[in-house]
Amino acid sequence: MRNRQETSQKFSIKKFKFGAASVLIGVVFASFTGTAQADTETVSSGETLNVQSEASQSVEASTQALDSSQSDSAVTSSEVESTTTSEAVEKESTIDTSVSPTIVSNPASENTTPTMTTVEETASASQGNYAVTNKVVYLDAGHGGVDPGAVYSGTKEADLTLSIYQLVKNQLEDAGYAVESSRTSAASVGLLERSADANDTNSDIFVSIHVNASATSSTAGVETYWYEPDSNYPSQLNSRYHVDTERLKRSAYLAESIQAATVSKTGANDRGVQRNTFAVLRETTAPAVLVEVGYLSNPVERANLVTENYQQQVASAIVGGILDYYQKYNQSGQAATSSQNTSVKLSSTSTSKSTSSNLSSSGTYEFKTRTGVKNEAKLSSEDLAYYEVGQTVNYDKVVSSEGYNWLSYVSYSGNRRYVPVEKVSSSSTTPSAATTPSSSTTPVKTESTKVETSQSVASNLSSSGTYEFKTRTGVKNEAKLSSEDLAYYEVGQTVNYDKVVSSEGYNWLSYVSYSGNRRYVPVEKITSTSSSNTTTPVKAETSKVETAKSTSSSLSSSGIYEFTTRTGVKNEAKLSSEDLAYYEVGQKVNYDKVVLSDGYNWLSYVSYSGNRRYVPVEKITSTSSSNTTTPVKAETSKVETTKSTSSSLSSSGTYEFTTRTGVKNEAKLSSDNLAYYEVGQTVNYDKVVSSEGYNWLSYVSYSGNRRYVPVEKTDQISTPVVEKAAVDTTSSSENALPKMESVSEKKETVKTENGYTTRISYQGTGVYKVNIDNVDANKGTVKMAVWSEENSQDDIRWYDLKMTNGVAEGKFDASNHVGTGRYQIHLYQNKADTMTFLSAVSQEVKRTNFDAPYYSQRDARWASKRYGLFNMDATGCVPTVLSMVFSGLIGEDIKPTTVADYLYNETISFNKLEQGTNATGIISAAEKWNMDATPLKTQADIEEALKEGHYVLAAVQGSPFVRVYGSLSHELVLAGYDNGKTYVRDPYTPSLNGWHSLSNIFTQQSKFASDIVGIGKPFVKITDRL
């Protein structure tokens, strides 16, 4: 849950789709040491914000596009200046600002003498004279040096942007243009420095090149940005021109041109032209754009972006857009002529359609024959899916390749697809009529050297249809038994397949997965007599560095393993491989095989993502004895057995909870609760086990770990310890959970007087619940008077109680009173203005002030502190909001780094499985600090909690806290309620601290799985315990 924020590694503009993290859109770092510049906010980190009772402090919606003028770090401008001067990394080409810059001569006019001019003479668009054209382009390769940008599978955004920059530069210079650059090597260059450098040149336009990233691997495509002014982020270097009408108009046209050219050249998904308050777009005087050329997080686009051919296409497209801009805005028209003639064309297998084709260049096509869909316009390319007779497709272009005209379109997944529909005759310039290829004209897929063929003639399988699995069967990327299993189909699950192929003695079902990739599943063995034997094959273990486990190993070939030391998880069974995440002491993993590699026995399993993982757990000594210098194998003797024969539970299915019930790592009552199921929530379980007198539901969680939940008491007498399960102790149901108590059970004050029993229990944040039973509702309403003995009755306050089935219940808030110590609570029944005394009880109150301080994750004291690959500035929103709340509830100063240290070092919830903190991290941290974390499902639940004075954490993914809806999520603290609004503390953008619509916050709630895993909704009430 949260913080998968803008990566802190990207000190600039990234629109990361990461859970509750802090956005780093347009962040400007004033020095290369990562120190943020001063914010203009007057609230300093650590200052206590008192929530007022009126919503008069409405805050205008603002973006998350923070830059140097919006950082929370308390660094003065003089400090920043000196830091920049002393620590800046020198670029290859430095402008000497002590003299006036030189106007670069037009390369097309060799006899022209360069003219010297001063900045004041405004000789170029970079000085605000947009009517002047110098044919000079400023190129900015995003990130660099200490800032790698997005990093996926070892590929760094900074390396890609520099490579593409060089290609664009070369093509522009070939076309007769001069190029100025922010960097030409792997140097660190600040955002302000990039714009300042550009403003000191005579460039006509500014183009910043970036590669995007997302938490959702299917997200793909190109998007181009131009400047959107925002009053929350005033310009520092370009206050005169940043909102200039001509500049904005030209920026918009340049963005449209580059976007259109890039989509056309590459066939990438068109994510459109967008606007944002990025620092380089705001601070650069010339017309400026920023192009995101693809998503490094998308496997297909990443594979494309690392190839020279695709980079050439991208570069050519950017150049094409730039030349189109010059054609429109060059006064003499010379640039238009030269630029168009020198545009670099790339060799490709596809060209425009045959000139004699009957196909429209775009439109809707109805298929006459079953036709395959491919990833590229090649007959040998794999069919991903099929269009059936009578189906239609909307296409946006037609290309000619390998003797066919192909329809092309962008699929739902964002990938460009190709379909061959018209054969181009080689013997005549006039092709055959535009009909879909028949059996004689439809291209035959070239199988090259593939092992798969059509299915065995004796097979009982239909050529396409639905198949139900009888055994657990692996899914593979290719029809090879030696291929890695990506995932599994369990017994009883079904799959829709569109073809059957025969390979390596098996018939394989084949289908296109949700990701757009073709998958294969072996389901039928082909015997030598051609009979169909539906046994699932045993995966052939090819020769790999890994082998079967050591024969002397004490490990089972599959099972559950409990870690006794902190152990890294790897992509391959190599000690040199990078650790992707960690198992902590006491955590468990379900593994399906053990392999031997690099002197260790490794547990191996398929993770939730579908990738196989490896964990070294047992060292093999020279004497072949198993030396467990790394984690010792889990005990083979398990307390769990199959469920009690008298159980009413199904062996698998869906269960709805009737009480709040804890989730555990093992079927032991003494095991810690990892999370909770609330009343009305459901869980899908795949088995029931009996342990310690209870039947436990068991399932594999989102993280890939098996979980256990006690739901049914057997005939044994042991009682589980589970937090706060409100169970009616008078129930005679054999299957009902017993009264559950734990350290977090609310302490209760009980007094019986005058035939009434009054109970007081602490609810957290100074709130106490009072109920009195045996009350006759016909005798009037019930009220209570509350005051502190310390102040006599100077702070007396009356509260109304609600009546339900003879029990009156209400709450009082100690913060409404003065002082601590003994409080008096007197209860009366009021009818016709006559007050009848019922009972009196006293209660010790320890604290009345729960005001939380404000902390910023971007505070200079800890912003640059790294946890794994990311720092607090980038992904520290959850530790920061927790530190605010914990400080307020405990009454001690709990710093964000204290919480972050715990989350990173003692859990796997922060910056390990993903960027930022997941929901489980919030639950774990609350338990660590002796707090209750209660998920809230509805807006009404949140409103009630806020009215009572509790703090609520909220993960949101929309405006104004996250600029681009759904691009990432961010964690906030909510406190107080007044006329539909709540007071928000934003750990990233202090200018957004203030009263906001609760309805809007609820609407903008995060939908990211990590923000709701185990809790259902991304809203959590945090309360202290007595």
Residue, then its C-alpha position, 0 to 999 in steps of 0.5 A: m500500500r502505498n508508496r510506490q511513488e514517483t521514483s526517488q531515483k528519478f529526480s525529475i518527471k516520472k509518472f510512475k504507477f506505483g502504490a501510495a508513494s510520493v509523486l516526483i513529477g518535476v522535482v528540481f534538485a539544486s545540487f548533485t548530492g540530492t539536496a532539495q531546494a527550499d519550499t516556499e511553504t511556511v509550515s516546517s517539518g515537525e510543526t504541529l497542525n491543529v485541526q480547526s472546526e471550520a472548513s474555511q481553510s479550503v485549499e485550491a486543487s494543486t498538482q503534485a508537480l513539485d520542483s525546487s520551489q515546492s520542496d519541503s526541505a528547509v534549505t535557503s537559496s544561498e545554501v543552494e547556490s553555494t552547493t551548486t557552485s561547489e558540487a556541480v558536475e561539469k558538462e562537456s560543453t560549458i557556456d561561459t556566462s561572463v561573455s555574451p553568447t555567440i549566435v551559431s551561423n546557419p550551416a546552410s550559409e557557409n559564407t555568413t559571418p556569425t553575429m555576436t549579440t547580447v542576451e538583452e538583444t533577444a536574438s532567439a526564441s531562447q531569449g523570448n524572440y519567437a519570430v527568429t529562427n536559427k535552426v538550432v535545437y536544444l536536446d535534453a537526454g533525461h536523467g544521467g549520472v547519479d540519477p539512472g531514471a527508471v531501471y528494469s532488468g538492468t536497463k537504465e532509462a538514462d542510458l536509453t535517453l542518451s542513446i536516442y539523443q545521439l541518434v536524433k542529434n546526428q540526424l538533425e545535423d545531417a539535415g543542416y541543423a545545429v544542436e545544443s545539449s544538456r549532456t553528452s555523457a553519463a553526467s549528472v545535470g540538475l533540472l534548473e541547470r538544464s533550462a538555464d543552459a538552454n536559455d543561454t543558447n540561441s536555440d529555437i526549441f527545447v526537446s527533452i527525451h525520456v522513457n516512461a514506467s508503470a507499476t502495471s506492466s501492460t501499460a505501453g505507448v508514447e506520450t508527449y507533454w507541453y507546459e501547463p501553468d500552475s500558480n502553486y509552482p511559480s517559475q524561477l528562471n522564466s517568469r517573463y516568458h513561461v506563460d507567453t501566448e506565442r511560446l505556449k502555442r508553439s510548444a503545443y504544435l511541436a508536441e502534436s508534431i512529435q507525438a504524431a510522428t512517433v506513433s506513425k513511425t513506431g506503431a506504438n500505442d498513442r497515449g496522446v499529447q498531454r500537459n504538465t508542470f514539469a520544471v524543464l517545460r516551465e523554466t525554459t524560455a524557448p518552446a519546450v516539449l517532453v516526449e516519453v518514447g515508451y514504457l520501460s516497465n512493459p516487456v515488449e516495449r523494453a525489448n524494442l527500446v534496447t534495439e538499435n533499429y527501434q531507437q533509430q525509428v524513435a529518433s527518426a520520428i522525433v526528427g520528423g516532428i521537429l522538421d514539421y515544426y520548422q516547416k510551419y514556423n520558419q519564415s523563409g521556408q528554407a528549413a522546410t525544404s532542406s529538412q524534408n529532403t534530409s529526413v532519414k528513412l528507415s528500412s523496414t519489412s513493411t511499406s505503405k500499401s500497394t498503390s492499386s489496393n482497393l483498401s481504404s487507408s483506414g476504416t472498418y474491415e469485415f473478414k471473409t475467411r478465418t485470418g490470423v493476427k500477428n505482432e509484425a507484418k511477417l508471414s512467419s510470425e506467430d498467430l496470436a489470435y484469429y478473426e472469424v468469418g463475419q467479424t470486423v476490425n477497425y484499422d488505422k493504416v494499411v502496410s505492404s509486406e511479403g506480398y500482402n497488404w496488411l491491416s494494422y491497428v492498436s490492440y486493447s493491450g496497447n500493442r500494434r497488430y497486423v492482419p494479412v487481407e489482400k495478396v499483391s500480385s508479383s506478375s502485374t502492377t495491378p493486384s487481385a481484388a481486395t478480398t481476404p485471402s482464400s485457402s490458395t491466397t492466405p499466407v501459409k505460416t512458415e514453421s521454420t524449425k519448430v517442433e510443434t505440428s498439428q495435433s495427433v490424428a488419433s487425439n480425442l481433443s477438439s481443435s478448439g474449445t474449453y478444457e477442464f484439467k484433471t491434474r495440476t498442469g504447467v503453462k509454458n511459453e513454448a511447446k517444449l517439455s524442458s520449458e519453464d513452467l510459468a504458472y499452473y492450472e489446478v484440478g477442476q480449472t478450465v481454459n479456452y484454447d484456440k488450437v492444438v499442436s503436437s510436440e515432443g510426444y504430447n498434444w498441447l492446448s494453445y491460447v493467447s493469454y491476457s498479456g497477449n502472449r501465446r501459451y502452451v499446456p501439455v494435456e495428452k500423451i501420444t503413444s506409439t500406437s497413436s492412442s490418446n493417453t491423457t496423462t500430464p507429462v513430467k517436465a524434462e529438466t534440461s541441462k542447467v547449472e542447477t541439478a537435483k538436490s544433493t542425495s544427502s539433503s534433509l529437504s523434502s522434494s516439495g513442501i513448506y519451509e520455515f526460514t531461520t535466517r534472513t534469506g534472499v530470493k533470486n531469479e536464478a539459482k546463482l549466488s551471484s544473482e541479485d536479491l529480489a526480495y527477502y524472507e525474514v526469520g519465521q516466514k514460510v514458503n511453499y516450494d515445489k522442487v529443490v535444485l542443487s547449484d553453486g554448492y547449495n540446495w535451493l528451494s524453487y517455486v513459482s511466484y505470484s507474478g508467474n516467474r520461478r524463484y530460487v532461495p538457497v537454504e542448505k549448504i552442501t559440504s565436501t563430505s556430502s553432509s547437509n550443512t545448514t549454514t543458511p536457513v535450516k529446513a522447516e520441521t517436517s512434523k506439522v501440527e496441522t492435520t486434515k479437518s475434523t470429520s464432523s466439520s460443516l466446512s467444505s474442503s474448499g470454497t468461499y467463506e464469509f466471516t461473521t466475526r473479525t478474525g486474524v490471518k496467520n502464517e501457520a495454523k498455530l493459535s500463538s502465531d502473530n496475526l498478519a492481517y484481519y478479515e472483517v465481518g462480511q468479508t469473504v475468502n476463497y480457500d483451497k483446503v481445511v486443516s485441523s490444528e490446536g482444536y480448530n478447523w482452519l481455512s487455508y489459502v495462498s495469499y497474494s504474496g504467494n505465501r500460504r495463510y491460515v484462519p481459524v474459523e471452527k472449533t472442534d471437540q477439543i477444548s483449546t481456545p485460540v487467541v485472536e484479536k477482538a472477535a466480538v462473539d456472542t458468548t451465549s451462542s450455542s452454535e458448535n461452529a461459532l468462534p469462542k470469545m477471543e482475547s489478546v493484548s489488544e483487547k479493550k480494557e473495560t470498566v464495569k459497574t452494576e448499580n440500581g439494577y443497571t450494568t454500565r461498561i466503559s471501554y477505551q476506543g483510542t484517541g481519547v475516545y471512550k465508549v459507554n453502554i448501560d443495559n436493562v434500560d426501559a426505552n419507554k421511560g425516555t432518552v438516556k444522557m450522560a454528563v462527563w467531567s474531570e474531577e481535577n476541574s470540578q464541573d467546569d468542563i462538564r459536557w452532556y452526551d446523548l446515548k442511542m438505545t438498542n434492545g434495552v442497551a443505551e450506548g454512547k461515546f465521549d471524547a476526553s479531548n473535549h475536557v480539561g486535564t487527566g486523572r479521574y473522570q465522572i460519568h453520570l447517566y440519566q434518563n430524560k422524559a418530559d424534561t424530568m431527569t431520572f438518575l440511573s447510575a454513576v461510574s468513574q474512569e481514569v483518563k491518562r491523556t487528552n491531547f493527541d495532536a499530531p505533528y506534520y512531517s515531510q518525506r522530503d525533509a532535508r534530514w532524511a529525504s536522501k536516505r535510501y532503503g533498497l533502490f529508493n529514498m524517502d523522498a521518492t517512496g516514503c509517504v507511508p512511513t511518514v504518515l505513520s510517524m505523524v499518527f504514532s507521534g500524536l497517539i503516543g505523545e512521543d516524537i517518532k521520526p519517519t526514518t524510525v518507522a522506515d527502518y522498521l518496515y525495511n529491516e523487519t518486514i518485506s513490505f517496504n521497497k522490497l516486493e515493489q516500490g513503496t509500502n503495501a497495506t500489510g506494512i501498515i498493519s505490521a507497523a501499527e502492531k509494532w507500536n501497540m496500535d490497532a489498525t482497522p480497515l474502513k469499508t465505506q465513506a460513512d465508516i470513514e466519516e464516523a471515525l473522523k467525527e469521533g476524532h480518530y486518524v484515518l490513513a487514505a491511499v489515493q490515486g487522483s487529483p489533487f494529490v496525484r496529478v494523473y489519475g491512476s498513474l500511482s497512489h499516495e498516502l495521506v493522513l485524514a483528521g477531523y470532519d466538518n460539513g463534508k470536509t476533512y483535514v488532510r496532511d500530505p507528506y509530499t506537498p505541504s501546500l495541499n495541507g488543509w480541508h478537502s472534500l471527503s467525498n472526493i477523497f473517497t472517489q479518488q481511492s487507490k485501486f492498486a492491489s498492494d494498497i488493498v491486499g488484506i484490508g479490502k479498501p485503502f482506508v485504515k483507522i489507527t488508534d492507540r491502546l491503553 
